[in-house]
Amino acid sequence: MYDIHVTLDGNVIDLHQLTDTEFAFYTECLSAYKTNMPRADYLRLIQTPDNPLMKGSRVVTREIANTPLYQVVEDIEYRLAIAQGKASPSHGDLVDEEPAQKDRFLSASEAAKQSDVSTTAVIKAVREGRIAGHQEKNRGQWKVSERSLANYSPAR
């Protein structure tokens, strides 16, 4: 099972934020990438209005574009384009790194101690998308991606 998706530019996206339906769609998109599905077929897959990404829309709205699912699906599309010679990677892109990864998640208080900031600051950073993390559905505890935390530099 995957916990995070690492984009080509190194951004860490917490897959725990996805619903079960969205995660199933992510897995389908990831499989398409791993089997090197022709990019045109992949675009048809992600642009159908009945997929959970589009939420019945035929147009990618700002709301859709800001979702974790859209971000990972777009990253996979770019990876396919690179693999199929339709695009060139940018300098520093992590083209050889597997996008779907397992990660260790820390409590917000553990993350705060490691970053030398308050727990409130960590939670705020998660909410603002500066650290990948999520609030557990059943217990409400905040969890933070260890990999994402390693890239985090708090504003001072």
Phi, psi and omega per residue, in radians:
M1 nan 2.473 -3.132
Y2 -1.695 2.545 3.089
D3 -1.872 -0.615 -3.052
I4 -2.347 2.796 2.983
H5 -2.118 2.187 3.111
V6 -1.761 2.057 -3.123
T7 -1.314 2.916 -3.136
L8 -0.978 -0.586 -3.130
D9 -1.540 0.129 3.056
G10 1.587 0.034 3.093
N11 -1.198 2.391 -3.139
V12 -1.796 2.194 3.131
I13 -2.011 2.185 -3.112
D14 -1.358 2.013 -3.112
L15 -1.340 -0.191 3.086
H16 -1.144 -0.309 3.137
Q17 -1.282 -0.300 -3.080
L18 -1.395 2.531 3.003
T19 -1.262 2.962 3.111
D20 -1.038 -0.720 3.128
T21 -1.135 -0.753 3.117
E22 -1.143 -0.695 3.134
F23 -1.141 -0.675 3.089
A24 -1.088 -0.708 3.104
F25 -1.162 -0.722 3.074
Y26 -1.010 -0.788 3.138
T27 -1.074 -0.678 3.091
E28 -1.122 -0.743 3.116
C29 -1.157 -0.710 3.116
L30 -1.108 -0.710 3.091
S31 -1.092 -0.698 3.100
A32 -1.063 -0.701 3.108
Y33 -1.146 -0.810 -3.079
K34 -1.162 -0.475 3.105
T35 -1.652 0.095 3.115
N36 0.995 0.801 3.096
M37 -0.944 2.403 3.065
P38 -0.926 2.386 -3.040
R39 -0.990 -0.671 3.133
A40 -1.068 -0.695 3.101
D41 -1.184 -0.678 3.114
Y42 -1.102 -0.749 3.128
L43 -1.078 -0.674 3.073
R44 -1.111 -0.708 3.130
L45 -1.041 -0.808 -3.044
I46 -1.455 -0.232 -3.086
Q47 -1.763 0.052 3.095
T48 -1.265 2.378 -3.075
P49 -1.179 -0.255 -3.125
D50 -1.587 0.085 3.068
N51 -1.472 2.724 -3.054
P52 -1.159 -0.324 3.119
L53 -1.194 -0.801 -3.035
M54 -1.435 -0.309 3.085
K55 0.895 0.729 3.098
G56 1.471 -0.085 -3.116
S57 -1.590 2.699 3.033
R58 -1.748 -0.101 -3.079
V59 -2.109 2.412 3.067
V60 -1.380 1.929 3.120
T61 -1.519 2.965 3.087
R62 -1.052 -0.685 3.128
E63 -1.057 -0.772 3.119
I64 -1.151 -0.785 -3.094
A65 -1.088 -0.425 -3.121
N66 -1.559 0.015 -3.121
T67 -1.439 2.625 3.073
P68 -1.027 -0.648 -3.137
L69 -1.088 -0.785 3.127
Y70 -1.076 -0.746 -3.108
Q71 -1.067 -0.721 -3.133
V72 -1.302 -0.658 3.134
V73 -1.144 -0.698 3.095
E74 -1.147 -0.706 3.104
D75 -1.090 -0.735 3.116
I76 -1.101 -0.699 3.117
E77 -1.070 -0.747 3.126
Y78 -1.153 -0.684 3.095
R79 -1.081 -0.726 3.088
L80 -1.101 -0.751 3.136
A81 -1.043 -0.724 3.108
I82 -1.150 -0.834 -3.105
A83 -1.067 -0.542 -3.083
Q84 -1.725 0.186 3.068
G85 1.289 0.311 -3.135
K86 -1.622 -0.206 3.121
A87 -2.626 2.770 3.086
S88 -1.916 2.475 3.112
P89 -1.200 2.647 3.027
S90 -1.379 2.759 3.100
H91 -1.020 2.250 3.113
G92 1.580 -0.089 3.110
D93 -1.085 2.491 -3.101
L94 -1.566 1.073 -3.035
V95 -1.167 -0.456 -3.115
D96 -1.604 -0.039 -3.121
E97 -1.603 2.349 3.095
E98 -1.127 2.248 -3.086
P99 -1.233 -0.717 -3.108
A100 -1.554 2.143 -3.052
Q101 -2.427 2.788 2.995
K102 -1.559 2.512 3.125
D103 -2.457 2.803 3.038
R104 -1.649 2.391 3.122
F105 -1.953 2.326 -3.130
L106 -1.802 2.714 3.001
S107 -1.213 2.791 3.126
A108 -1.058 -0.627 -3.141
S109 -1.211 -0.677 3.070
E110 -1.108 -0.758 3.129
A111 -1.086 -0.686 3.133
A112 -1.105 -0.757 3.123
K113 -1.079 -0.772 -3.127
Q114 -1.146 -0.546 -3.086
S115 -1.666 -0.093 -3.113
D116 1.023 0.772 3.054
V117 -2.354 3.059 3.128
S118 -1.383 2.786 3.060
T119 -1.053 -0.675 3.111
T120 -1.048 -0.712 3.128
A121 -1.133 -0.666 3.115
V122 -1.139 -0.825 -3.137
I123 -1.079 -0.709 3.097
K124 -1.081 -0.742 3.132
A125 -1.112 -0.643 3.083
V126 -1.147 -0.831 -3.135
R127 -1.053 -0.597 -3.135
E128 -1.480 -0.080 3.116
G129 1.437 0.229 3.131
R130 -1.487 -0.325 3.023
I131 -2.309 2.403 3.069
A132 -1.340 2.252 3.130
G133 -3.048 3.131 -3.109
H134 -2.744 2.846 3.032
Q135 -1.782 2.182 -3.117
E136 -1.077 2.397 -3.073
K137 -1.198 -0.707 -3.032
N138 -1.447 -0.623 -3.061
R139 -1.979 -0.194 3.090
G140 1.351 0.078 3.133
Q141 -1.320 2.528 3.098
W142 -1.519 2.364 3.111
K143 -2.166 2.483 -3.045
V144 -2.202 2.341 3.095
S145 -1.139 2.208 3.135
E146 -1.101 -0.705 3.135
R147 -1.123 -0.754 3.125
S148 -1.119 -0.697 3.137
L149 -1.083 -0.615 3.134
A150 -1.094 -0.472 -3.141
N151 -1.629 -0.057 -3.040
Y152 -1.458 2.311 3.004
S153 -2.237 1.923 -3.092
P154 -1.120 2.532 3.063
A155 -1.266 2.293 -3.127
R156 -2.024 nan nan
